[in-house]
Amino acid sequence: MGKIRKFLTNPIIKTIALTIWFLAIVFALVIMYGKGNFATPSFIYQAF
C-alpha cells in the first residue's frame, strides 16, 4: 500500500492524471454539444 500511495502522491503523476481527467471532460462536452447547431430556437410569443 505504501508504494501505491507514494506513486499517487507524486506531483508529476498527479498533474498527468488531472490533465487526462480534464481532457476527458472537454472531450465529452465536445461530443455532446459539438454538433455545430448553435441556432437559437424560434420565439414562443410570436403573436404579440
VENDAUR-V72969 format. One record per residue. N is the residue number from 1. D_CENTER is the distance of its C-alpha to the mean C-alpha in Angstrom with 1 decimal. Layout:
n = {N & N}
d_center = {D_CENTER & D_CENTER}
This chain:
n = {1 & 2 & 3 & 4 & 5 & 6 & 7 & 8 & 9 & 10 & 11 & 12 & 13 & 14 & 15 & 16 & 17 & 18 & 19 & 20 & 21 & 22 & 23 & 24 & 25 & 26 & 27 & 28 & 29 & 30 & 31 & 32 & 33 & 34 & 35 & 36 & 37 & 38 & 39 & 40 & 41 & 42 & 43 & 44 & 45 & 46 & 47 & 48}
d_center = {30.4 & 31.1 & 29.9 & 26.5 & 26.1 & 27.2 & 24.8 & 21.8 & 23.0 & 23.4 & 21.5 & 20.8 & 19.3 & 17.3 & 15.9 & 15.2 & 13.5 & 11.2 & 10.5 & 9.8 & 7.6 & 5.3 & 6.0 & 5.3 & 1.7 & 3.2 & 5.8 & 5.6 & 5.6 & 8.2 & 10.0 & 10.3 & 11.4 & 12.6 & 16.1 & 17.4 & 19.4 & 18.9 & 22.5 & 23.5 & 25.4 & 29.2 & 30.8 & 32.1 & 35.3 & 36.9 & 40.3 & 40.5}
